[in-house]
Amino acid sequence: MISSGIGILAAVTPEASLAVLGAVISCAITIIGASFGIGWIGSKAVESVARQPEAANRIFTTMIVSAALIEGVTFFSLLLCGLIIFGNR
């Protein structure tokens, strides 16, 4: 897996290698941010249900919608990063 990533950087021209490196770093930041956001939503939902158990259904629904929106933005960002990486070959 690591060798394929190095092969991507070695396969591009020197002018495009900086764009590819930026896209790879953007992919990493996107994944870290999405995992942090979904983890934060989950922890706050559990905390809210512990404080107010009768609102568990509404909290759960809101949590699922928020996590789905984060996932959608994450997939879109990763798609754009992938297009930059594989478009500069």
WOVENCOR-V103540 format. One line per field, one symbol per residue. psi: psi as a letter, one per 40 degrees, with the letter a starting at -180 (. if undefined). A space follows every 50 residues. Layout:
psi->???
This chain:
psi->ddddddddddeiiddedddddddddddddddddddddddddddddddddd dgdeeddddddddddddddddddddddddddddddeef.
